[in-house]
């Protein structure tokens, strides 16, 4: 699933490790999400949406 996590993260000048710490996941999870190798669980998608103050569908494109 395509997403804009890398853009959102870079816009806040956060490393993958910074974002991972804020979400309570590993840096490898963030890397896998950004590269499209892993689709987030629904709870993780909601955490991301809240963290960036955006709707889930603004972050993730399910049609990819």
N, CA, C and O atoms as a GROMACS GRO file, in nm:
protein
  256
    1UNK      N    1   0.084  -0.116   0.000
    1UNK     CA    2   0.000   0.000   0.000
    1UNK      C    3   0.090   0.124   0.000
    1UNK      O    4   0.181   0.137   0.082
    2UNK      N    5   0.063   0.211  -0.092
    2UNK     CA    6   0.142   0.334  -0.102
    2UNK      C    7   0.108   0.429   0.013
    2UNK      O    8  -0.006   0.433   0.060
    3UNK      N    9   0.208   0.505   0.058
    3UNK     CA   10   0.185   0.599   0.166
    3UNK      C   11   0.281   0.717   0.155
    3UNK      O   12   0.375   0.715   0.076
    4UNK      N   13   0.254   0.820   0.236
    4UNK     CA   14   0.338   0.939   0.235
    4UNK      C   15   0.412   0.955   0.369
    4UNK      O   16   0.446   1.067   0.408
    5UNK      N   17   0.438   0.845   0.437
    5UNK     CA   18   0.503   0.852   0.567
    5UNK      C   19   0.640   0.917   0.561
    5UNK      O   20   0.675   0.998   0.647
    6UNK      N   21   0.718   0.882   0.460
    6UNK     CA   22   0.852   0.938   0.450
    6UNK      C   23   0.846   1.090   0.437
    6UNK      O   24   0.926   1.162   0.499
    7UNK      N   25   0.754   1.140   0.358
    7UNK     CA   26   0.736   1.284   0.339
    7UNK      C   27   0.693   1.350   0.470
    7UNK      O   28   0.746   1.454   0.509
    8UNK      N   29   0.596   1.289   0.536
    8UNK     CA   30   0.547   1.344   0.663
    8UNK      C   31   0.658   1.345   0.768
    8UNK      O   32   0.676   1.443   0.841
    9UNK      N   33   0.731   1.238   0.775
    9UNK     CA   34   0.841   1.226   0.872
    9UNK      C   35   0.949   1.330   0.843
    9UNK      O   36   0.997   1.398   0.934
   10UNK      N   37   0.987   1.342   0.717
   10UNK     CA   38   1.092   1.438   0.678
   10UNK      C   39   1.046   1.582   0.705
   10UNK      O   40   1.127   1.667   0.742
   11UNK      N   41   0.917   1.607   0.687
   11UNK     CA   42   0.864   1.740   0.714
   11UNK      C   43   0.878   1.783   0.859
   11UNK      O   44   0.878   1.902   0.890
   12UNK      N   45   0.890   1.687   0.946
   12UNK     CA   46   0.909   1.717   1.089
   12UNK      C   47   1.055   1.697   1.131
   12UNK      O   48   1.089   1.710   1.248
   13UNK      N   49   1.138   1.665   1.034
   13UNK     CA   50   1.281   1.642   1.058
   13UNK      C   51   1.304   1.530   1.158
   13UNK      O   52   1.392   1.539   1.244
   14UNK      N   53   1.223   1.424   1.146
   14UNK     CA   54   1.237   1.307   1.232
   14UNK      C   55   1.309   1.196   1.156
   14UNK      O   56   1.289   1.180   1.035
   15UNK      N   57   1.392   1.122   1.225
   15UNK     CA   58   1.451   1.002   1.167
   15UNK      C   59   1.349   0.889   1.178
   15UNK      O   60   1.246   0.903   1.244
   16UNK      N   61   1.378   0.778   1.112
   16UNK     CA   62   1.291   0.661   1.126
   16UNK      C   63   1.286   0.617   1.272
   16UNK      O   64   1.182   0.576   1.322
   17UNK      N   65   1.400   0.627   1.340
   17UNK     CA   66   1.405   0.588   1.482
   17UNK      C   67   1.319   0.681   1.567
   17UNK      O   68   1.254   0.637   1.662
   18UNK      N   69   1.319   0.811   1.535
   18UNK     CA   70   1.235   0.906   1.608
   18UNK      C   71   1.087   0.870   1.595
   18UNK      O   72   1.014   0.866   1.694
   19UNK      N   73   1.044   0.844   1.472
   19UNK     CA   74   0.904   0.809   1.449
   19UNK      C   75   0.870   0.677   1.516
   19UNK      O   76   0.764   0.663   1.577
   20UNK      N   77   0.960   0.581   1.506
   20UNK     CA   78   0.936   0.450   1.569
   20UNK      C   79   0.917   0.465   1.719
   20UNK      O   80   0.828   0.402   1.777
   21UNK      N   81   0.999   0.547   1.782
   21UNK     CA   82   0.988   0.568   1.926
   21UNK      C   83   0.854   0.631   1.963
   21UNK      O   84   0.791   0.592   2.062
   22UNK      N   85   0.810   0.727   1.885
   22UNK     CA   86   0.681   0.793   1.911
   22UNK      C   87   0.563   0.696   1.898
   22UNK      O   88   0.460   0.712   1.964
   23UNK      N   89   0.580   0.595   1.813
   23UNK     CA   90   0.472   0.500   1.788
   23UNK      C   91   0.484   0.372   1.869
   23UNK      O   92   0.390   0.293   1.875
   24UNK      N   93   0.599   0.351   1.931
   24UNK     CA   94   0.620   0.228   2.007
   24UNK      C   95   0.643   0.106   1.920
   24UNK      O   96   0.604  -0.005   1.956
   25UNK      N   97   0.708   0.128   1.805
   25UNK     CA   98   0.742   0.018   1.714
   25UNK      C   99   0.892   0.025   1.684
   25UNK      O  100   0.960   0.116   1.729
   26UNK      N  101   0.941  -0.071   1.610
   26UNK     CA  102   1.084  -0.072   1.575
   26UNK      C  103   1.111   0.017   1.453
   26UNK      O  104   1.020   0.048   1.376
   27UNK      N  105   1.236   0.056   1.440
   27UNK     CA  106   1.276   0.133   1.322
   27UNK      C  107   1.256   0.050   1.195
   27UNK      O  108   1.223   0.103   1.090
   28UNK      N  109   1.276  -0.082   1.208
   28UNK     CA  110   1.256  -0.171   1.093
   28UNK      C  111   1.110  -0.169   1.047
   28UNK      O  112   1.083  -0.180   0.927
   29UNK      N  113   1.018  -0.156   1.141
   29UNK     CA  114   0.876  -0.146   1.105
   29UNK      C  115   0.851  -0.020   1.024
   29UNK      O  116   0.779  -0.024   0.924
   30UNK      N  117   0.909   0.092   1.066
   30UNK     CA  118   0.894   0.217   0.992
   30UNK      C  119   0.952   0.204   0.853
   30UNK      O  120   0.892   0.248   0.755
   31UNK      N  121   1.070   0.144   0.843
   31UNK     CA  122   1.133   0.123   0.713
   31UNK      C  123   1.043   0.038   0.623
   31UNK      O  124   1.025   0.070   0.505
   32UNK      N  125   0.987  -0.068   0.677
   32UNK     CA  126   0.900  -0.156   0.598
   32UNK      C  127   0.772  -0.083   0.556
   32UNK      O  128   0.724  -0.104   0.444
   33UNK      N  129   0.717   0.000   0.643
   33UNK     CA  130   0.599   0.079   0.608
   33UNK      C  131   0.630   0.175   0.494
   33UNK      O  132   0.557   0.182   0.396
   34UNK      N  133   0.739   0.250   0.509
   34UNK     CA  134   0.775   0.350   0.408
   34UNK      C  135   0.806   0.289   0.273
   34UNK      O  136   0.778   0.349   0.169
   35UNK      N  137   0.863   0.170   0.273
   35UNK     CA  138   0.898   0.106   0.146
   35UNK      C  139   0.782   0.025   0.087
   35UNK      O  140   0.794  -0.031  -0.022
   36UNK      N  141   0.670   0.020   0.158
   36UNK     CA  142   0.552  -0.051   0.107
   36UNK      C  143   0.558  -0.202   0.124
   36UNK      O  144   0.477  -0.274   0.067
   37UNK      N  145   0.654  -0.250   0.204
   37UNK     CA  146   0.668  -0.394   0.226
   37UNK      C  147   0.576  -0.445   0.336
   37UNK      O  148   0.561  -0.566   0.355
   38UNK      N  149   0.515  -0.352   0.408
   38UNK     CA  150   0.432  -0.389   0.523
   38UNK      C  151   0.315  -0.292   0.530
   38UNK      O  152   0.333  -0.171   0.522
   39UNK      N  153   0.196  -0.345   0.545
   39UNK     CA  154   0.077  -0.263   0.566
   39UNK      C  155   0.050  -0.257   0.716
   39UNK      O  156   0.057  -0.359   0.784
   40UNK      N  157   0.021  -0.138   0.768
   40UNK     CA  158   0.003  -0.126   0.913
   40UNK      C  159  -0.125  -0.192   0.961
   40UNK      O  160  -0.222  -0.205   0.887
   41UNK      N  161  -0.121  -0.234   1.085
   41UNK     CA  162  -0.244  -0.279   1.150
   41UNK      C  163  -0.335  -0.157   1.164
   41UNK      O  164  -0.289  -0.044   1.156
   42UNK      N  165  -0.461  -0.181   1.185
   42UNK     CA  166  -0.554  -0.069   1.202
   42UNK      C  167  -0.517   0.018   1.322
   42UNK      O  168  -0.520   0.140   1.311
   43UNK      N  169  -0.483  -0.041   1.439
   43UNK     CA  170  -0.442   0.044   1.551
   43UNK      C  171  -0.319   0.130   1.519
   43UNK      O  172  -0.312   0.245   1.560
   44UNK      N  173  -0.222   0.074   1.445
   44UNK     CA  174  -0.104   0.151   1.409
   44UNK      C  175  -0.140   0.262   1.310
   44UNK      O  176  -0.087   0.373   1.320
   45UNK      N  177  -0.228   0.233   1.216
   45UNK     CA  178  -0.272   0.336   1.121
   45UNK      C  179  -0.340   0.451   1.195
   45UNK      O  180  -0.318   0.568   1.161
   46UNK      N  181  -0.422   0.420   1.295
   46UNK     CA  182  -0.487   0.525   1.374
   46UNK      C  183  -0.384   0.606   1.453
   46UNK      O  184  -0.396   0.728   1.464
   47UNK      N  185  -0.282   0.539   1.508
   47UNK     CA  186  -0.176   0.611   1.581
   47UNK      C  187  -0.105   0.709   1.488
   47UNK      O  188  -0.078   0.823   1.526
   48UNK      N  189  -0.074   0.663   1.368
   48UNK     CA  190  -0.008   0.750   1.271
   48UNK      C  191  -0.096   0.869   1.234
   48UNK      O  192  -0.049   0.982   1.227
   49UNK      N  193  -0.223   0.842   1.212
   49UNK     CA  194  -0.316   0.950   1.177
   49UNK      C  195  -0.324   1.054   1.288
   49UNK      O  196  -0.322   1.174   1.262
   50UNK      N  197  -0.332   1.007   1.412
   50UNK     CA  198  -0.338   1.101   1.525
   50UNK      C  199  -0.207   1.179   1.539
   50UNK      O  200  -0.208   1.299   1.564
   51UNK      N  201  -0.095   1.110   1.522
   51UNK     CA  202   0.035   1.174   1.536
   51UNK      C  203   0.053   1.288   1.436
   51UNK      O  204   0.104   1.394   1.470
   52UNK      N  205   0.010   1.265   1.313
   52UNK     CA  206   0.026   1.366   1.208
   52UNK      C  207  -0.098   1.453   1.190
   52UNK      O  208  -0.100   1.539   1.102
   53UNK      N  209  -0.202   1.431   1.270
   53UNK     CA  210  -0.327   1.507   1.264
   53UNK      C  211  -0.387   1.506   1.123
   53UNK      O  212  -0.427   1.610   1.070
   54UNK      N  213  -0.390   1.387   1.065
   54UNK     CA  214  -0.445   1.367   0.931
   54UNK      C  215  -0.538   1.246   0.930
   54UNK      O  216  -0.522   1.156   1.012
   55UNK      N  217  -0.635   1.244   0.839
   55UNK     CA  218  -0.715   1.121   0.824
   55UNK      C  219  -0.628   1.009   0.766
   55UNK      O  220  -0.535   1.034   0.689
   56UNK      N  221  -0.661   0.888   0.803
   56UNK     CA  222  -0.584   0.771   0.755
   56UNK      C  223  -0.573   0.771   0.602
   56UNK      O  224  -0.467   0.742   0.547
   57UNK      N  225  -0.683   0.803   0.536
   57UNK     CA  226  -0.682   0.796   0.390
   57UNK      C  227  -0.594   0.904   0.326
   57UNK      O  228  -0.564   0.896   0.207
   58UNK      N  229  -0.552   1.004   0.402
   58UNK     CA  230  -0.457   1.103   0.352
   58UNK      C  231  -0.315   1.049   0.357
   58UNK      O  232  -0.227   1.096   0.284
   59UNK      N  233  -0.292   0.953   0.443
   59UNK     CA  234  -0.158   0.896   0.461
   59UNK      C  235  -0.139   0.773   0.374
   59UNK      O  236  -0.034   0.754   0.313
   60UNK      N  237  -0.242   0.689   0.368
   60UNK     CA  238  -0.233   0.561   0.296
   60UNK      C  239  -0.327   0.559   0.177
   60UNK      O  240  -0.440   0.606   0.184
   61UNK      N  241  -0.279   0.502   0.067
   61UNK     CA  242  -0.360   0.487  -0.053
   61UNK      C  243  -0.389   0.339  -0.074
   61UNK      O  244  -0.303   0.266  -0.123
   62UNK      N  245  -0.509   0.293  -0.036
   62UNK     CA  246  -0.540   0.150  -0.045
   62UNK      C  247  -0.553   0.098  -0.188
   62UNK      O  248  -0.555  -0.023  -0.210
   63UNK      N  249  -0.561   0.188  -0.287
   63UNK     CA  250  -0.578   0.144  -0.426
   63UNK      C  251  -0.447   0.105  -0.492
   63UNK      O  252  -0.447   0.054  -0.604
   64UNK      N  253  -0.336   0.128  -0.423
   64UNK     CA  254  -0.205   0.093  -0.481
   64UNK      C  255  -0.182  -0.055  -0.475
   64UNK      O  256  -0.078  -0.103  -0.518
   0.00000   0.00000   0.00000
